[in-house]
Amino acid sequence: MPEAPVLVLLAASAASPGATGVAPGLDRDPVILGLSLIQRTALAAHRAGYAQVFLLGGGDRNAPGIVPVADWKSLAASLSSASPASLIVAASAILAEGDWLERLASARIEPAGWGTIPNRIVILPAASVPDAADALDLGSAAQGLREVEARLASRFGSPARILVAIDPMIVETPAGVGAAERRLLKSLVKDTDGFMARNVERPISLQISRRLAGTGITPNQMSLISIAVGICGGPFFLSSRPLMQTIGALLFLAHSILDGCDGELARLKFQQSRWGGVLDFWGDNVVHTVIFGCMGVGWSLAAGAIWPLWLSAGAVLGTLGSASFVYWRLMRSKDGDDTLFTSVSDAPERPLTRLLDSASRRDFIYLVILLALFGRSNWFLVLAGIGAPIYFFLVLFASRAQALAEEAGSRVAPGANR
């Protein structure tokens, strides 16, 4: 297994004018959504599995997770005691993003060659690093990426194509800071977002997260705020008045919007954690339980009957049953910073799983709001009281079907090798 790559950043002061230099009015290390560009690069690279991050020619500039070196000779000396690893060289003004950093780490270049994305990225395989360091050691760090590319071409010949679909962004101007923020925010939109979440909730939550990124508010604090807002919406459903129910429904929607902010802040601040994922997952289900419970009690009081409580019980038990099974089956064994909840099954490509995942989206909140406008939000309890238990049994069925498919596959596999 190849060693984890090393990322080398060329300090902005070493960049060639017009290529990766810093324009007037832009700090050497601008702040992007609460983190300096250098700090964001270090965090993104380490999360993507890079062994080390060096800042070459940065003078007294320093940041946690980054090793400053004066020149290429110093860099070579620092690498000599470590296992051979490929180098990824980029300008310090590059906007590091986890997805392309991971793809770049898996790119393969001929051992005696080099590769480049012109004026953006240079890749040096481990075997080429010693010769490359000699070619680049001018006794000074004052080299931009273009000069690095020119010297490597002189030593190794034409570069190989990097067959990785990435388009790194260089933050060179004050306007580039805003463009970088928009790019990072856009990357937070999930493919699993429902229609209304993508077009209504996510645009709002992103703007909230944009303003909170530079504050001391943590993702877990945001989760607690979201949970509190959702729980506060529950008691409004005890009333049969349209105004009260509408307030409750809007608080339910506000919970859903704010619930998107905790994950966005976690990714923007690199503060993902297992505890945060557990809090987010169970917080959502607690809010749903409170909403369904209050709907049932309110309907029972208005109707002077007990049967609405049975609908409420069905909705609550179905919700908690599904959540408990998914957590026990798929989430409790996950650790580290991985996203805990991604699907109700470990076979998300199956048609039934896709259907169940779609049904778990919270677009139903808009139906609650519509019904609440007429004081009829309790009608949604009919759907939830019947649908939640059915959903639970379908989750069990999907898990059992997946287990049987895996068992059948394990029996067939040995014969396939004969």
KOLVOBA-60562 format. One line per field, with one value per residue (C-alpha): residue number from 0; residue in one letter; x, y, z. Coordinates in nm, 3 decimals, always signed. Layout:
N
k NUM, ...
r a, ...
east X, ...
north Y, ...
up Z, ...
//
This chain:
418
k 0, 1, 2, 3, 4, 5, 6, 7, 8, 9, 10, 11, 12, 13, 14, 15, 16, 17, 18, 19, 20, 21, 22, 23, 24, 25, 26, 27, 28, 29, 30, 31, 32, 33, 34, 35, 36, 37, 38, 39, 40, 41, 42, 43, 44, 45, 46, 47, 48, 49, 50, 51, 52, 53, 54, 55, 56, 57, 58, 59, 60, 61, 62, 63, 64, 65, 66, 67, 68, 69, 70, 71, 72, 73, 74, 75, 76, 77, 78, 79, 80, 81, 82, 83, 84, 85, 86, 87, 88, 89, 90, 91, 92, 93, 94, 95, 96, 97, 98, 99, 100, 101, 102, 103, 104, 105, 106, 107, 108, 109, 110, 111, 112, 113, 114, 115, 116, 117, 118, 119, 120, 121, 122, 123, 124, 125, 126, 127, 128, 129, 130, 131, 132, 133, 134, 135, 136, 137, 138, 139, 140, 141, 142, 143, 144, 145, 146, 147, 148, 149, 150, 151, 152, 153, 154, 155, 156, 157, 158, 159, 160, 161, 162, 163, 164, 165, 166, 167, 168, 169, 170, 171, 172, 173, 174, 175, 176, 177, 178, 179, 180, 181, 182, 183, 184, 185, 186, 187, 188, 189, 190, 191, 192, 193, 194, 195, 196, 197, 198, 199, 200, 201, 202, 203, 204, 205, 206, 207, 208, 209, 210, 211, 212, 213, 214, 215, 216, 217, 218, 219, 220, 221, 222, 223, 224, 225, 226, 227, 228, 229, 230, 231, 232, 233, 234, 235, 236, 237, 238, 239, 240, 241, 242, 243, 244, 245, 246, 247, 248, 249, 250, 251, 252, 253, 254, 255, 256, 257, 258, 259, 260, 261, 262, 263, 264, 265, 266, 267, 268, 269, 270, 271, 272, 273, 274, 275, 276, 277, 278, 279, 280, 281, 282, 283, 284, 285, 286, 287, 288, 289, 290, 291, 292, 293, 294, 295, 296, 297, 298, 299, 300, 301, 302, 303, 304, 305, 306, 307, 308, 309, 310, 311, 312, 313, 314, 315, 316, 317, 318, 319, 320, 321, 322, 323, 324, 325, 326, 327, 328, 329, 330, 331, 332, 333, 334, 335, 336, 337, 338, 339, 340, 341, 342, 343, 344, 345, 346, 347, 348, 349, 350, 351, 352, 353, 354, 355, 356, 357, 358, 359, 360, 361, 362, 363, 364, 365, 366, 367, 368, 369, 370, 371, 372, 373, 374, 375, 376, 377, 378, 379, 380, 381, 382, 383, 384, 385, 386, 387, 388, 389, 390, 391, 392, 393, 394, 395, 396, 397, 398, 399, 400, 401, 402, 403, 404, 405, 406, 407, 408, 409, 410, 411, 412, 413, 414, 415, 416, 417
r m, p, e, a, p, v, l, v, l, l, a, a, s, a, a, s, p, g, a, t, g, v, a, p, g, l, d, r, d, p, v, i, l, g, l, s, l, i, q, r, t, a, l, a, a, h, r, a, g, y, a, q, v, f, l, l, g, g, g, d, r, n, a, p, g, i, v, p, v, a, d, w, k, s, l, a, a, s, l, s, s, a, s, p, a, s, l, i, v, a, a, s, a, i, l, a, e, g, d, w, l, e, r, l, a, s, a, r, i, e, p, a, g, w, g, t, i, p, n, r, i, v, i, l, p, a, a, s, v, p, d, a, a, d, a, l, d, l, g, s, a, a, q, g, l, r, e, v, e, a, r, l, a, s, r, f, g, s, p, a, r, i, l, v, a, i, d, p, m, i, v, e, t, p, a, g, v, g, a, a, e, r, r, l, l, k, s, l, v, k, d, t, d, g, f, m, a, r, n, v, e, r, p, i, s, l, q, i, s, r, r, l, a, g, t, g, i, t, p, n, q, m, s, l, i, s, i, a, v, g, i, c, g, g, p, f, f, l, s, s, r, p, l, m, q, t, i, g, a, l, l, f, l, a, h, s, i, l, d, g, c, d, g, e, l, a, r, l, k, f, q, q, s, r, w, g, g, v, l, d, f, w, g, d, n, v, v, h, t, v, i, f, g, c, m, g, v, g, w, s, l, a, a, g, a, i, w, p, l, w, l, s, a, g, a, v, l, g, t, l, g, s, a, s, f, v, y, w, r, l, m, r, s, k, d, g, d, d, t, l, f, t, s, v, s, d, a, p, e, r, p, l, t, r, l, l, d, s, a, s, r, r, d, f, i, y, l, v, i, l, l, a, l, f, g, r, s, n, w, f, l, v, l, a, g, i, g, a, p, i, y, f, f, l, v, l, f, a, s, r, a, q, a, l, a, e, e, a, g, s, r, v, a, p, g, a, n, r
east +0.000, +0.156, +0.249, +0.016, +0.118, +0.273, +0.132, +0.380, +0.244, +0.443, +0.404, +0.225, +0.534, +0.713, +0.452, +0.506, +0.315, -0.003, +0.007, -0.054, +0.046, -0.150, -0.327, -0.321, -0.588, -0.578, -0.407, -0.137, -0.362, -0.724, -1.002, -1.253, -1.569, -1.403, -1.073, -0.760, -0.683, -0.366, -0.544, -0.830, -0.579, -0.405, -0.731, -0.864, -0.539, -0.510, -0.873, -0.811, -0.531, -0.220, +0.079, +0.216, +0.165, +0.468, +0.470, +0.776, +0.918, +0.655, +0.897, +0.742, +0.397, +0.273, -0.047, -0.140, -0.075, +0.170, +0.548, +0.730, +1.047, +1.278, +1.359, +1.367, +1.690, +1.529, +1.223, +1.438, +1.612, +1.276, +1.156, +1.475, +1.384, +1.034, +0.913, +0.919, +0.598, +0.468, +0.454, +0.160, +0.285, +0.045, +0.032, -0.056, -0.341, -0.518, -0.863, -0.823, -1.131, -1.156, -1.305, -1.033, -0.758, -0.868, -0.886, -0.547, -0.394, -0.498, -0.356, -0.068, +0.233, +0.524, +0.799, +1.059, +0.824, +0.595, +0.248, +0.076, -0.245, -0.082, -0.041, -0.242, -0.095, +0.229, +0.259, +0.597, +0.604, +0.823, +1.100, +1.134, +1.145, +1.525, +1.610, +1.330, +1.459, +1.804, +1.657, +1.448, +1.709, +1.821, +1.937, +1.614, +1.245, +1.147, +0.983, +0.631, +0.450, +0.537, +0.906, +0.872, +0.702, +0.971, +1.256, +1.085, +1.027, +1.398, +1.497, +1.231, +1.085, +0.719, +0.472, +0.218, -0.149, -0.321, -0.626, -0.829, -1.128, -1.053, -1.058, -0.870, -0.939, -0.665, -0.772, -0.574, -0.799, -1.040, -1.327, -1.185, -1.258, -1.631, -1.613, -1.431, -1.698, -1.974, -1.791, -1.753, -2.116, -2.235, -2.039, -2.245, -2.565, -2.636, -2.751, -2.993, -3.176, -3.545, -3.696, -3.814, -3.500, -3.282, -3.484, -3.618, -3.444, -3.087, -3.052, -3.166, -2.950, -2.643, -2.684, -2.719, -2.411, -2.218, -2.275, -2.206, -1.887, -1.671, -1.828, -1.760, -2.087, -2.013, -2.207, -2.327, -2.457, -2.642, -2.793, -2.919, -3.070, -3.243, -3.380, -3.504, -3.686, -3.854, -3.963, -4.106, -4.325, -4.493, -4.725, -4.882, -5.041, -5.236, -5.467, -5.726, -5.689, -5.535, -5.306, -5.158, -5.111, -4.950, -4.701, -4.619, -4.575, -4.348, -4.136, -4.118, -3.995, -3.746, -3.612, -3.561, -3.377, -3.154, -3.092, -2.910, -2.678, -2.511, -2.381, -2.283, -2.088, -1.924, -1.793, -1.695, -1.509, -1.380, -1.555, -1.730, -1.758, -1.941, -2.110, -2.234, -2.381, -2.555, -2.694, -2.821, -2.983, -3.161, -3.246, -3.448, -3.636, -3.706, -3.858, -4.074, -4.189, -4.286, -4.474, -4.668, -4.741, -4.878, -5.087, -5.250, -5.317, -5.456, -5.687, -5.800, -5.887, -6.074, -6.270, -6.329, -6.215, -5.920, -5.875, -5.646, -5.399, -5.374, -5.275, -5.022, -4.884, -4.849, -4.660, -4.431, -4.357, -4.306, -4.066, -3.865, -3.868, -3.724, -3.467, -3.358, -3.321, -3.124, -2.898, -2.839, -2.797, -2.590, -2.472, -2.349, -2.045, -1.930, -1.663, -1.434, -1.557, -1.762, -2.115, -2.331, -2.663, -2.657, -2.931, -3.174, -2.987, -2.631, -2.754, -2.875, -2.884, -3.176, -3.516, -3.688, -3.406, -3.421, -3.795, -3.748, -3.471, -3.694, -3.978, -3.746, -3.695, -3.878, -4.070, -4.382, -4.339, -4.493, -4.806, -4.822, -4.798, -5.073, -5.308, -5.224, -5.341, -5.692, -5.653, -5.637, -5.276, -5.411, -5.515, -5.148, -5.148, -5.363, -5.086, -4.814, -5.003, -5.055, -4.747, -4.479, -4.544, -4.557, -4.228, -4.075, -4.172, -4.044, -3.709, -3.698, -3.790, -3.522, -3.258, -3.365, -3.369, -3.018, -2.897, -3.046, -2.886, -2.546, -2.589, -2.680, -2.383, -2.143, -2.271, -2.236, -1.894, -1.683, -1.833, -1.763, -1.390, -1.386
north +0.000, +0.336, +0.586, +0.879, +1.176, +1.497, +1.839, +2.121, +2.475, +2.750, +3.066, +3.351, +3.567, +3.318, +3.315, +3.461, +3.785, +3.722, +3.349, +3.280, +3.611, +3.815, +4.114, +4.449, +4.463, +4.089, +3.957, +3.696, +3.452, +3.561, +3.428, +3.204, +3.130, +3.162, +2.989, +3.129, +2.984, +2.813, +2.668, +2.543, +2.376, +2.200, +2.069, +1.956, +1.780, +1.593, +1.487, +1.362, +1.141, +1.340, +1.256, +1.611, +1.965, +2.188, +2.562, +2.646, +2.998, +3.130, +3.303, +3.339, +3.233, +2.937, +2.745, +2.429, +2.119, +2.291, +2.256, +2.570, +2.514, +2.777, +2.618, +2.296, +2.181, +2.210, +2.028, +1.742, +1.716, +1.700, +1.423, +1.217, +1.062, +0.963, +0.684, +0.774, +0.943, +1.137, +1.515, +1.730, +2.086, +2.379, +2.751, +2.844, +3.050, +2.736, +2.658, +2.308, +2.088, +1.736, +1.571, +1.669, +1.625, +1.263, +1.206, +1.366, +1.142, +0.837, +0.973, +0.764, +0.903, +0.708, +0.668, +0.867, +1.139, +1.409, +1.544, +1.876, +2.069, +2.381, +2.671, +2.480, +2.147, +1.952, +1.582, +1.422, +1.045, +0.929, +0.808, +1.154, +1.357, +1.353, +1.458, +1.715, +1.869, +1.907, +2.068, +2.310, +2.402, +2.748, +2.850, +3.046, +2.974, +3.249, +3.029, +3.032, +2.731, +2.829, +2.832, +2.497, +2.352, +2.493, +2.345, +2.006, +2.001, +2.075, +1.787, +1.523, +1.626, +1.684, +1.622, +1.343, +1.423, +1.400, +1.191, +1.330, +1.555, +1.846, +2.220, +2.377, +2.740, +2.994, +3.283, +3.573, +3.875, +4.019, +3.916, +3.565, +3.539, +3.574, +3.330, +3.080, +3.111, +3.054, +2.752, +2.597, +2.665, +2.509, +2.193, +2.152, +2.077, +1.705, +1.479, +1.326, +1.654, +1.641, +1.883, +2.136, +2.097, +2.170, +2.465, +2.624, +2.508, +2.464, +2.817, +2.962, +2.734, +2.809, +3.182, +3.125, +2.902, +3.158, +3.415, +3.174, +3.024, +3.301, +3.286, +3.056, +2.864, +2.493, +2.239, +2.062, +2.389, +2.442, +2.093, +2.174, +2.502, +2.320, +2.053, +2.315, +2.505, +2.188, +2.081, +2.430, +2.382, +2.071, +2.233, +2.457, +2.145, +2.093, +2.372, +2.337, +2.702, +2.755, +3.032, +2.818, +2.519, +2.736, +2.873, +2.516, +2.410, +2.707, +2.623, +2.266, +2.406, +2.632, +2.324, +2.155, +2.458, +2.498, +2.124, +2.170, +2.427, +2.189, +1.964, +2.261, +2.420, +2.087, +2.052, +2.419, +2.414, +2.055, +1.967, +1.648, +1.398, +1.079, +1.251, +1.524, +1.267, +1.083, +1.410, +1.515, +1.177, +1.128, +1.497, +1.481, +1.175, +1.332, +1.635, +1.414, +1.218, +1.538, +1.675, +1.352, +1.314, +1.668, +1.627, +1.318, +1.476, +1.792, +1.595, +1.376, +1.681, +1.847, +1.532, +1.418, +1.069, +0.841, +0.696, +0.983, +0.870, +0.535, +0.715, +0.915, +0.596, +0.438, +0.740, +0.762, +0.388, +0.356, +0.650, +0.533, +0.172, +0.266, +0.497, +0.241, -0.037, +0.179, +0.299, -0.053, -0.209, +0.053, +0.338, +0.204, +0.037, +0.354, +0.561, +0.854, +1.141, +0.944, +1.057, +0.837, +0.832, +0.796, +0.542, +0.308, +0.012, -0.083, -0.146, +0.205, +0.117, -0.126, +0.005, -0.050, +0.124, +0.420, +0.440, +0.428, +0.688, +0.918, +0.873, +0.970, +1.320, +1.594, +1.746, +1.632, +1.940, +2.154, +1.939, +1.997, +2.373, +2.363, +2.168, +2.390, +2.698, +2.549, +2.409, +2.056, +1.955, +1.657, +1.507, +1.448, +1.224, +0.977, +0.940, +0.926, +0.688, +0.437, +0.509, +0.505, +0.143, +0.033, +0.215, +0.033, -0.309, -0.220, -0.121, -0.463, -0.633, -0.442, -0.540, -0.906, -0.912, -0.767, -1.028, -1.311, -1.169, -1.155, -1.509, -1.636, -1.453, -1.611, -1.957, -1.892, -1.726, -2.041, -2.221, -1.924, -1.975, -2.339
up +0.000, -0.101, +0.166, +0.227, +0.010, +0.140, +0.050, -0.015, -0.029, -0.196, +0.010, -0.164, -0.131, -0.352, -0.623, -0.966, -1.033, -1.227, -1.155, -0.787, -0.636, -0.387, -0.532, -0.355, -0.086, -0.014, +0.299, +0.256, +0.441, +0.392, +0.614, +0.437, +0.639, +0.976, +0.896, +0.737, +0.395, +0.523, +0.825, +0.606, +0.375, +0.664, +0.809, +0.470, +0.380, +0.708, +0.689, +0.334, +0.464, +0.377, +0.595, +0.634, +0.509, +0.451, +0.387, +0.180, +0.201, +0.438, +0.671, +1.015, +0.899, +1.095, +1.154, +1.344, +1.137, +0.899, +0.906, +0.778, +0.575, +0.429, +0.093, -0.108, +0.053, +0.398, +0.270, +0.135, +0.472, +0.651, +0.420, +0.436, +0.771, +0.660, +0.435, +0.064, -0.036, -0.334, -0.317, -0.412, -0.473, -0.487, -0.420, -0.063, -0.207, -0.328, -0.189, -0.047, -0.076, +0.057, -0.252, -0.498, -0.239, -0.198, -0.573, -0.621, -0.356, -0.560, -0.888, -1.024, -1.213, -1.364, -1.098, -1.293, -1.414, -1.287, -1.351, -1.346, -1.369, -1.517, -1.273, -1.013, -0.904, -0.945, -0.853, -0.787, -0.732, -0.444, -0.677, -0.836, -0.515, -0.451, -0.810, -0.808, -0.485, -0.643, -0.954, -0.749, -0.490, -0.598, -0.256, -0.223, -0.183, -0.424, -0.684, -0.807, -0.946, -1.305, -1.225, -1.048, -1.357, -1.587, -1.382, -1.353, -1.730, -1.780, -1.551, -1.631, -1.964, -2.044, -1.761, -1.757, -1.765, -1.429, -1.505, -1.219, -1.284, -1.051, -1.090, -0.796, -0.723, -0.647, -0.423, -0.570, -0.530, -0.272, -0.500, -0.494, -0.122, -0.185, -0.476, -0.255, +0.014, -0.239, -0.375, -0.030, +0.057, -0.267, -0.186, +0.132, -0.062, -0.029, -0.310, -0.060, +0.006, -0.079, -0.328, -0.070, +0.140, -0.161, -0.288, +0.032, +0.348, +0.226, +0.080, +0.414, +0.630, +0.416, +0.472, +0.846, +0.849, +0.647, +0.918, +1.205, +1.060, +1.202, +1.548, +1.842, +1.798, +1.762, +1.555, +1.871, +2.014, +1.687, +1.719, +2.069, +1.948, +1.663, +1.898, +2.143, +1.866, +1.744, +2.093, +2.157, +1.851, +1.998, +2.257, +1.991, +1.841, +2.163, +2.041, +1.767, +1.666, +1.320, +1.445, +1.721, +1.493, +1.227, +1.481, +1.583, +1.219, +1.147, +1.451, +1.318, +0.987, +1.168, +1.345, +1.009, +0.868, +1.174, +1.174, +0.844, +1.001, +1.246, +0.970, +0.756, +1.040, +1.123, +0.768, +0.734, +1.067, +1.038, +1.363, +1.259, +1.543, +1.630, +1.925, +1.694, +1.455, +1.741, +1.880, +1.538, +1.463, +1.795, +1.830, +1.508, +1.629, +1.969, +1.795, +1.572, +1.878, +2.063, +1.759, +1.699, +2.070, +2.102, +1.788, +1.937, +2.276, +2.117, +1.888, +2.179, +2.390, +2.102, +2.012, +2.369, +2.263, +2.323, +1.974, +1.850, +2.114, +1.937, +1.618, +1.816, +1.971, +1.627, +1.494, +1.799, +1.824, +1.449, +1.449, +1.749, +1.628, +1.288, +1.444, +1.702, +1.446, +1.200, +1.480, +1.614, +1.271, +1.089, +1.308, +1.642, +1.486, +1.310, +1.475, +1.405, +1.192, +0.939, +0.866, +1.087, +0.906, +0.529, +0.458, +0.632, +0.480, +0.391, +0.035, -0.062, -0.432, -0.390, -0.506, -0.171, +0.016, -0.222, -0.160, +0.218, +0.207, +0.001, +0.251, +0.537, +0.394, +0.576, +0.290, +0.480, +0.703, +0.428, +0.436, +0.813, +0.754, +0.490, +0.716, +1.015, +0.826, +0.849, +1.200, +1.063, +1.131, +1.323, +0.990, +0.925, +1.232, +1.040, +0.783, +1.049, +1.277, +0.996, +0.787, +1.062, +1.170, +0.804, +0.745, +1.043, +0.911, +0.563, +0.718, +0.887, +0.560, +0.365, +0.620, +0.612, +0.232, +0.226, +0.475, +0.267, -0.050, +0.119, +0.250, -0.096, -0.245, +0.003, -0.093, -0.466, -0.452, -0.385, -0.684, -0.908, -0.859, -0.971
//
